[in-house]
Structures are given as C-alpha cells and as structure tokens.
C-alpha cells in the first residue's frame, strides 16, 4: 500500500479537524475544535512552524501526521516534534504507519532537522512498538508540562 502525503490546505481543514477529534477520543485527550481550527489556519500561513499532511490511500483519507519545528541547544538547533499522528482504525495494520514514519524521516532530513521527538501514551503498546521499530527510544526523563 502506497499512501500519499498531502500538505494541509484550507480546503482540507475540516477533514483534518474531524480526524483530530477521532485521535483525541482515541487517546482520551481534551479537544477544543474552535482553537484547533485557528491554530491550523496559523500553521498553513506559517509553514516554517511545521506541516500537517493528510494521509491518502486509494482516494480516501486514512489519517494525518503533524510535524512541528522546535529549537534546542541539546538537540543542536532545530528539531522536529511529531506532534500528532493518527491512522483510522480500518487502515491500521496495513503498513501505513510505517510508510508515514519513513516519509517523516525524509521530510525532516530535507528540512535540516537532526532529531525527531514524539509523545505516546504509555498504554498504547502498538504505537510504542511501531515507534521503537523506527528508531525512537524512550527517554530516561519525564516529560513535564505547565500551561500558561
């Protein structure tokens, strides 16, 4: 199966928001659609901040991935954050996730990024295994967040 990765345009915004709602339900995360639409508009207008790609398979949208760009001295400058990644249930187990991660590697290298990071729920064992197979490692430090 050869998925296509289509950069988000304003025409695809509603589909991206629908998939995002599914991801947030799947991961039991808080979802505020109004904020997400505004933030995705900003992302489309500022591609240096990152890109969201819709994953298309056989003429259908199967999911999406969102790469954002961050900066860190520890990671020698700009690095990528796989901020959101979702493949609809009916498309899982068909190699789409692996294809998406290979695409993300190529895209990140083409942008000059040297490190990719991501967050994954501790209980999401299939995702953890997929990420491990593609070179991601669990860090010995805790990720902490403070909302401002």
C-alpha positions in Angstrom: 0.0 0.0 0.0 1.5 3.4 -1.1 0.0 6.3 0.8 0.2 9.8 -0.5 1.0 12.6 1.9 -0.9 15.8 1.1 0.1 19.0 2.8 -2.9 20.6 4.6 -4.6 23.4 2.7 -7.6 25.4 3.9 -9.7 23.1 1.7 -8.7 20.1 3.8 -9.1 21.8 7.1 -12.5 20.2 8.0 -11.2 16.7 7.3 -8.1 17.4 9.4 -10.3 18.6 12.3 -12.5 15.5 12.0 -9.5 13.2 12.2 -8.1 15.2 15.1 -11.4 14.7 17.0 -11.1 11.0 16.4 -7.4 11.0 17.7 -8.4 12.9 20.8 -11.3 10.5 21.5 -9.0 7.5 21.0 -6.3 9.0 23.3 -8.9 10.4 25.8 -7.5 13.9 25.4 -9.3 17.2 25.8 -10.3 18.6 22.4 -11.4 22.2 21.7 -12.3 22.3 18.0 -12.5 26.2 17.8 -8.9 26.6 19.0 -7.7 23.8 16.6 -9.2 25.5 13.5 -7.5 28.8 14.3 -4.2 27.0 15.1 -4.3 25.0 11.9 -5.0 28.3 9.9 -1.9 29.7 11.6 0.1 26.7 10.7 -0.9 26.8 7.0 0.0 30.5 7.0 3.4 29.8 8.6 5.0 26.7 7.1 8.3 27.3 8.9 6.4 26.3 12.1 5.6 22.9 10.6 3.3 21.0 8.4 0.2 18.8 8.7 -0.2 16.1 6.0 -3.3 14.2 5.3 -2.6 10.6 4.5 -4.5 9.5 1.5 -4.8 5.8 0.4 -6.9 4.6 -2.5 -8.5 8.0 -2.9 -9.6 8.1 0.8 -8.2 10.0 3.7 -6.8 7.4 6.1 -5.2 9.7 8.7 -2.8 12.6 9.3 0.5 13.5 10.7 1.7 16.8 12.1 5.3 17.8 12.3 6.2 21.0 14.2 9.6 22.6 14.4 11.2 23.4 17.7 14.7 24.6 18.8 17.0 23.2 21.4 20.7 23.5 22.3 20.7 19.9 23.4 19.5 18.8 20.0 21.9 21.1 18.1 19.3 23.6 16.9 16.1 23.0 15.1 14.4 19.6 15.8 11.1 18.1 14.8 8.2 17.1 17.0 5.8 14.6 15.7 3.0 16.5 17.4 0.0 14.4 16.2 -0.2 11.2 14.3 -3.4 9.3 13.6 -4.4 6.4 11.3 -8.1 5.5 11.3 -8.8 2.0 12.8 -9.9 0.4 9.5 -6.5 1.4 7.9 -4.3 0.1 10.7 -2.1 -2.9 10.3 -1.5 -2.3 6.6 1.9 -0.6 6.7 0.5 3.0 6.6 2.1 4.0 9.9 5.4 2.6 8.8 5.2 4.5 5.5 4.3 7.6 7.3 7.3 7.4 9.6 9.6 6.8 6.7 8.1 9.8 4.9 8.6 11.9 8.1 12.3 10.8 8.3 12.8 12.0 4.7 10.9 15.2 5.2 12.7 16.0 8.4 16.1 15.4 6.9 15.2 17.6 3.9 14.4 20.4 6.4 17.8 20.0 8.1 16.5 18.5 11.3 18.7 16.2 13.2 16.3 14.9 15.9 12.7 13.8 15.9 10.7 13.6 19.1 7.2 12.5 20.0 4.8 11.7 22.8 2.9 8.5 23.1 0.5 7.2 25.8 2.2 4.6 28.0 -0.7 2.2 27.4 -0.6 2.5 23.6 1.5 -0.6 23.1 1.0 -1.0 19.3 2.2 2.7 18.8 5.1 2.2 21.1 6.2 -0.9 19.2 5.8 0.9 15.8 7.9 3.8 17.1 10.6 1.5 18.5 10.9 -0.3 15.2 11.5 3.0 13.5 14.3 4.1 15.8 12.6 6.0 18.5 13.7 5.3 22.1 12.1 6.0 25.4 14.0 8.7 27.3 15.0 8.3 30.9 13.5 11.7 31.8 9.9 12.6 32.4 8.1 15.0 30.1 6.5 17.7 32.1 4.0 20.4 31.1 3.0 23.8 32.6 0.1 25.6 30.9 0.5 29.4 30.9 
